[in-house]
């Protein structure tokens, strides 16, 4: 595959290149797009991986289309139906920055996993795909162990030594052990 060869750029992009008077090669588009590498442009137009929002906006602007149209055209390259942009419910505005980062990291993990799955041939052994039949020694969870989420206001507070001392003073089963009791 050559970056200079027009036949390597998927045909669905041709009308956008022509409208902007850009020669139909990855290299010529790269010359017009600032701040995005040639390889990133190539991957974005070929439908490989998931470009960042900034990359999508930059390429879409140079091609004279909206970001939504850019994503829809990419979906056609992959043979998928274009999807509508995903937006969180308005109540998500109540999330703090840490919670928002957690949501974004889950989204990125899902997309990365999908991309890894799409690039692995089906006859590749599980060990080579990153899956393992035996747990790693550095794994923190054990089979069958479920981590539950406890809201912050319901987490029991650790007992401090002075709390234990006060409890012993109140309980008649414990004789005083220190002179200040």
C-alpha positions, 0 to 999 in steps of 0.5 A: 500500500502506497501513500501516493497511490490514489487507489489506496484511498477508499472511493467513498472519499473521492467526492470530498477530495474533488470538492476541495480540489485536493489530489486523491492521495493520502499525501496531498491531504496530509499537506493540507492538514496541520497537526495530524500525521500522515499515518493518522490521516491514512488510518482515519480514512481507511477506517482503522482504529478510532481517531480522536475528536480533534483528528476527526474535526481537523480532517473533516474541516479540511474536507469541507464536511461536518464531523458527523458526516466524517464519521458516517463516511468512515462507517461506510468504509468499514461496511457498517451502518453509520451511528448517531453520535452518542451523548450522555443524559443531561444528568451526567452534568452532575458528575465531578471531574473524577467521575467523568474521567472514569466514564471516559476511560471505560469508553476508551477501554471498550473502543480499544478492546473492539479495535484489538478484536477487529485486528486479530484474526479468528485463528489466533490463539487466545494467548496471543490475543492477550487472553490467558487461560491461567491468572497472572501472579500479579492479579489482585482478584481471585476467581469467584471474588466479586468486588462490590461498590459501597457508597462513600457515606456507608463505608465503615470508618477504621477504628482509631486506637483512641476509640478502642481505648475509650470503648474499653473504659466504657465496657466493664469486661475490660479492667483498666490497663493504663494508669490514666484510666 
